[in-house]
Amino acid sequence: MAPPLVPWPQKRKASTSDGSISNKRTRSVSISVKVTHSPVLEGVLGSPEVPVVPKNPQACLDGIPEELLLHVAEYLDTRLDALAELCLTNHRCKRVAEEVLYRNIGMQSDDWAKAQSVASNTRLASHVRHFSSVFDWNDKTLVTKDWNDKVLATRDEFDKILANAHKIQTFALNEIAPHHSRNWTNRHDFLVGEMSWLDLINLAVAQSIDGQTNQFTHLNKLTIVTDVLSLEEISCVFRLPSLNSLFLQDVHQTTPFRDWPIPTSSSPIREIALRNAMMDISAVAQMISSVKSLSNFMYEHNTMAWEPFGNDDNPMSVWPEHSWKLLGDALRKHRDTLVELYAFSYSDKALLDIIYPDGRDLGTLGSFQDFSKLQYCGIPIEAVLDAATAEDDLSVYFPAHLKRWYTHITPGTPKLLERCAPVLASLRDIVCLGQDKTVRVVLLDGLPFQALELSRALAELEEAGIKLEIRYDYDMITLDELKRLEAPSEEEQSDEESDEELIDQPEVENDEVEGYEIPDATEQEIADVLDGNSQASFTTQDAVAGDPVEDVVDYVIPAASHCHEQYLDHVARSD
């Protein structure tokens, strides 16, 4: 079968006596032919008249610009096999593919082989940009036996990678101490002895260092999750020259600093997130003052890890003091730079009643009216409004250019509950910036919805063009569903109708009326109420105490904080 004819571009005919075209001209024209159909392409490749391998270097990977080749390789960042094959093509493709292949190293099984290669080859470590690692000394599922040796071997590779990754940009670390020892000091000393990464950072910020030491000059995001380190012990991270974002989880500081070596307004960090932070407020305030210009701040004060019967050398046995006023005073130093603020405090109410039998005065954050860049805010109402006053207008405390407001309403603040509706309605004068302006409210179970009438205030916000995100007991609900929660139940409606019928009845002297008599259960119900066995004796404060604080924490902060999502992004970047 004759090969299909390929239509040639129309050209001016040359006057020649020989009708044949030279092979040189055939090769030249065949390269410029644009084939648009598969059958034609198959015919061209199968024709002995047209060469299969083009002579034009622009037609292969080796001929395209290196920037474009890198862009192609980045599309294969999840295809490790394809990147490995590209490394085998030639030296140029190998150099570009390696840059993408070893850019991210995490704790996935596919990353273990990469980690071993990088640990044994200093040149490959120069490609590492994002590094995350988890060391759980309690996880025996890593291998079937000799798991402790496996962790130590992984730790050694980890140290080599971090020491040679001079261009690393994000670093996420989860250190979980062994729980077989109940003595906190033993757990702390064991884990600190294994934390070579802390030694590397201390060495990097030292005054005199050699040229081989990793100075972490490109590190801009750092995540540390550990339950045995204090904020004072990792103060060296505030000296890292290019660190922009710091996320700390479970790090504690239950007492004021003994020796905080970071001078005021010296650290370049702009974003700080403290999650599950069992910290003394004076230490938090001093840390904030050490930052030059703070733009994002998330603070989750949590006393869930408190160990009241711990040893004297256990810092978790110390109750950390909290104060909204001191926090507000510290943040006021960053009034010209603060963009996002999320601050909440979680403590068991039963413990608070024991520790502070006469109550405690946390104060309020104060006014943020002069915070010129503040756009995202998430705080409890009691952190702004004094329960002893009758204030119900948030617009006198915040500027009128917020994009997003977040709060949660609990039954634990009865003095503020009656003001919740006007407080929420006042947000229409605050959340005014952008088309996606949003108000998110979390309503915990046990609230007296019928008395609060929050739906009316939220409807005003919706009419003002504000997007509503309402959660009840952690589930998203609509405004109409909230209205149904506020409506009286059928049982209550029947009780009201019965009361109206009783009012219409003529007065009689004895207790018995035709068609009506006092039921025998009444006396038993009264006895139940007096004994505390009736549902009527269950208060809303009990509802709060019955909810595990951890459930609130797991939802509230990740859902509320826009900046926290940015922090978690680089934690999961390698996953």
Helices and strands as residue ranges (DSSP letters): H 23-31, H 38-46, G 57-59, G 61-63, H 66-74, H 80-87, H 91-101, E 104-105, H 109-120, H 122-125, E 130-136, H 147-164, E 170-176, H 184-194, H 196-204, E 221-226, G 232-239, E 245-249, E 271-277, H 281-289, E 296-302, G 315-317, H 324-331, G 332-334, E 340-346, H 349-355, E 376-378, G 381-383, G 394-396, E 404-409, H 414-417, H 420-425, G 426-429, E 438-443, H 449-452, H 454-463, E 467-472, E 475-477, H 479-486, H 490-504, H 521-531, G 535-537, H 540-546, H 549-560, H 562-571
